[in-house]
Structure formats: structure tokens, C-alpha cells
Amino acid sequence: MGGFLLVFLAVWGAMVGVWMLVSRRSRTAGAEEIRQRVLGSPEKKKAAARSKSSNAPLIAVDDHTTGKVVLRLMKKFELQDRLQRLLEQAGLKWKVARLVHSCLALFLVAFWLAWGLLPVHYRWSAFFVGAAAGCLPLMYVASKRKARLRKFEEQFPDSLEFMARSMRAGHAFSVSLEMLHREFQEPLAGEFRRAFEEHNLGMPLDVALQKLGQRVPSLDVHFFVSAVLLQKRTGGNLAEILDKLAYVIRERFKLRGKIRAISAHGRMTGMALTLIPIGVAAMMFIVNPDYVTFFVREEVGNMMMVGAIVLQVIGYMIIKKIVNIEV
């Protein structure tokens, strides 16, 4: 009897241990799946780097170990959130500290080279050379952001019509958001995938759409978010609303193209008026350098050169403001 009791206790203990191990593994696997879904797994990140589709994590984990001094200064001057939003809109996986470090490194390298290569009388311009080189990473991020937003706007009318057809076929609005991720390319697929995942993880739909409008600073996206939220509160045919919105966006594109064609002469005029003085100065440096070096050697010449550059920049900005018509 005692031996049977020991065997029974041993079997019962083994079964309890196996059950506890299996249940713990299942809970851990579920938590790990949710964590990878929210933050992104290393395998998905590597696959996303090799493919065109975006598997960006829903919640970006800040790296507090890189560039502590830089991040502290950014927070003090309230620049970290702006730079982070700029990188996010550009579709770059950079950290804010990396961007700032790149700007500082280019500034120091360009300043050191200009200081060593320029003559003694021109070393004061090394600061401007370094400042121009330090702005190159910001210009690159701004160009990537502009190109990404332009591509998003080109895909946006087709996505609205796709959502309208999907809802007419009987799908819910949230399901239409998920289908956009599979049917369209980046950057539209990644943005709507993120909005769907945020809503699927418990965030209210209006909050997810408002965050989409913040990530994509486009007037068309704000129209879309306002239309969906208004239809959710008051009711109506959302598919018809999306079709009309897509039509309005396409008409805006046509009107914008016509305006750019009409204002092309003004843009060419502004560019010509800006480049002609620079070309004349370069030719005079070659033909008659003694006449032009007055603007560099003499104090009055320096003041005149600075005034001419300032007036030239102001004139170019005024012409650009005139020909830049928002639709």
C-alpha cells in the first residue's frame, strides 16, 4: 500500500509539473507573440530590410544609451519630438542622436578642412562652410520626407476607392484597412497597417485615425479622417463619401498640375535672376580678379557683398512665394 501511494504521488507530481510547464510555456508564448507584434521581432525587421513591405513596430522603443548628452540637450530645447516626427515621416529608422551626431560630425570635418585649406584672410568663411555641410543630413531627411509624402498622396485616391468597393462588398471599415496593407505598396501600406494594428490592439478607431493624420501631414488625409469620424457620429453612406473624396483629390491633382505649368515661367525667372549674379561674379574672378577682390579685401566691399547676398536671397524667396500657389 505504501509503495502504491508513493507511485501515485510521483505520477501525480509529474503530471502537475508537466501541466505547469505547458501552461507557463503557453502564457510565455502568448506574451512573446504580443510583444513581437507590438515592438517587432528581429526576424521581421531583417525581412523588412530585404523586402519592400514595411514591418515597422507599433511602439518605437527609445534608445536611451546612445547619445545621452545630445538627447538631454534636445529635450531641453524641445527638439527631440520634432526631429523624431521628421524621421518618422521620412520613413527612416534613424535615431535622433544619430541624426544630430551626423550633423555635428559633418560640421566639424568641413570646418577643419576649410580652415586648413582657405587663406588666412578667408578663414572667417570656414564657419559658413561647416554650417552648410552640417545641414546636409537634415536636407537629406527633408527630401526623403517630401518624396515619401508625394508617393503617399499619389496612392491615396486609389486606396479610397478600394476601401469604398470593399465596403460595398460587405466588409467592415476595419477589415478594409487591413486589406490595404496587402493590396498596396509602401508607404501607404505601412501607415494603414499601423492604424489597423493599433485599432486591433484596443485603441479606439478615432484615436488611431487621428494618429494617422499626425504621422502623415497631408490635407487629403485630414479630409479622410474628418469624413470617417463625422460619418461615425452622424451616419451615412461611407462608401459614397470615400468615392467623392477620391474624386475631389484627383481634381486637386489636375488643378495643381495646371498651376505648376502656368507658373513654370515665374520659377525659371526666379532661378535665372538668382544664378546670373553668381555666374557674373565667377566670370569676373577669372577675367579681372583685381576688380572683384575689392569685395573681399576691403571692409566696405565686405558690407556690400553681404548686403547683395541678403537682397538676392530675399528676392528669390519673394518670387518663390508668388509662384507657389497652394491648392
Secondary structure in CASP SS format (residue, H / E / C, confidence):
PFRMAT SS
TARGET T0000
AUTHOR 0000-0000-0000
METHOD secondary structure of the structure
MODEL  1
M C 1.00
G H 1.00
G H 1.00
F H 1.00
L H 1.00
L H 1.00
V H 1.00
F H 1.00
L H 1.00
A H 1.00
V H 1.00
W H 1.00
G H 1.00
A H 1.00
M H 1.00
V H 1.00
G H 1.00
V H 1.00
W H 1.00
M H 1.00
L H 1.00
V H 1.00
S H 1.00
R H 1.00
R H 1.00
S H 1.00
R H 1.00
T H 1.00
A H 1.00
G H 1.00
A H 1.00
E H 1.00
E H 1.00
I H 1.00
R H 1.00
Q H 1.00
R H 1.00
V H 1.00
L H 1.00
G C 1.00
S C 1.00
P H 1.00
E H 1.00
K H 1.00
K H 1.00
K H 1.00
A H 1.00
A H 1.00
A H 1.00
R H 1.00
S C 1.00
K C 1.00
S C 1.00
S C 1.00
N C 1.00
A C 1.00
P C 1.00
L C 1.00
I C 1.00
A C 1.00
V C 1.00
D C 1.00
D C 1.00
H C 1.00
T C 1.00
T C 1.00
G C 1.00
K H 1.00
V H 1.00
V H 1.00
L H 1.00
R H 1.00
L H 1.00
M H 1.00
K H 1.00
K H 1.00
F C 1.00
E C 1.00
L C 1.00
Q H 1.00
D H 1.00
R H 1.00
L H 1.00
Q H 1.00
R H 1.00
L H 1.00
L H 1.00
E H 1.00
Q H 1.00
A H 1.00
G C 1.00
L C 1.00
K C 1.00
W C 1.00
K C 1.00
V H 1.00
A H 1.00
R H 1.00
L H 1.00
V H 1.00
H H 1.00
S H 1.00
C H 1.00
L H 1.00
A H 1.00
L H 1.00
F H 1.00
L H 1.00
V H 1.00
A H 1.00
F H 1.00
W H 1.00
L H 1.00
A H 1.00
W H 1.00
G H 1.00
L H 1.00
L C 1.00
P C 1.00
V H 1.00
H H 1.00
Y H 1.00
R H 1.00
W H 1.00
S H 1.00
A H 1.00
F H 1.00
F H 1.00
V H 1.00
G H 1.00
A H 1.00
A H 1.00
A H 1.00
G H 1.00
C C 1.00
L H 1.00
P H 1.00
L H 1.00
M H 1.00
Y H 1.00
V H 1.00
A H 1.00
S H 1.00
K H 1.00
R H 1.00
K H 1.00
A H 1.00
R H 1.00
L H 1.00
R H 1.00
K H 1.00
F H 1.00
E H 1.00
E H 1.00
Q H 1.00
F H 1.00
P H 1.00
D H 1.00
S H 1.00
L H 1.00
E H 1.00
F H 1.00
M H 1.00
A H 1.00
R H 1.00
S H 1.00
M H 1.00
R H 1.00
A C 1.00
G C 1.00
H C 1.00
A C 1.00
F H 1.00
S H 1.00
V H 1.00
S H 1.00
L H 1.00
E H 1.00
M H 1.00
L H 1.00
H H 1.00
R H 1.00
E H 1.00
F C 1.00
Q C 1.00
E C 1.00
P C 1.00
L H 1.00
A H 1.00
G H 1.00
E H 1.00
F H 1.00
R H 1.00
R H 1.00
A H 1.00
F H 1.00
E H 1.00
E H 1.00
H H 1.00
N H 1.00
L C 1.00
G C 1.00
M C 1.00
P C 1.00
L H 1.00
D H 1.00
V H 1.00
A H 1.00
L H 1.00
Q H 1.00
K H 1.00
L H 1.00
G H 1.00
Q H 1.00
R H 1.00
V C 1.00
P C 1.00
S C 1.00
L H 1.00
D H 1.00
V H 1.00
H H 1.00
F H 1.00
F H 1.00
V H 1.00
S H 1.00
A H 1.00
V H 1.00
L H 1.00
L H 1.00
Q H 1.00
K H 1.00
R H 1.00
T H 1.00
G C 1.00
G C 1.00
N C 1.00
L H 1.00
A H 1.00
E H 1.00
I H 1.00
L H 1.00
D H 1.00
K H 1.00
L H 1.00
A H 1.00
Y H 1.00
V H 1.00
I H 1.00
R H 1.00
E H 1.00
R H 1.00
F H 1.00
K H 1.00
L H 1.00
R H 1.00
G H 1.00
K H 1.00
I H 1.00
R H 1.00
A H 1.00
I H 1.00
S C 1.00
A H 1.00
H H 1.00
G H 1.00
R H 1.00
M H 1.00
T H 1.00
G H 1.00
M H 1.00
A H 1.00
L H 1.00
T H 1.00
L H 1.00
I H 1.00
P H 1.00
I H 1.00
G H 1.00
V H 1.00
A H 1.00
A H 1.00
M H 1.00
M H 1.00
F H 1.00
I H 1.00
V H 1.00
N C 1.00
P H 1.00
D H 1.00
Y H 1.00
V H 1.00
T C 1.00
F H 1.00
F H 1.00
V H 1.00
R H 1.00
E C 1.00
E H 1.00
V H 1.00
G H 1.00
N H 1.00
M H 1.00
M H 1.00
M H 1.00
V H 1.00
G H 1.00
A H 1.00
I H 1.00
V H 1.00
L H 1.00
Q H 1.00
V H 1.00
I H 1.00
G H 1.00
Y H 1.00
M H 1.00
I H 1.00
I H 1.00
K H 1.00
K H 1.00
I H 1.00
V H 1.00
N C 1.00
I C 1.00
E C 1.00
V C 1.00
END
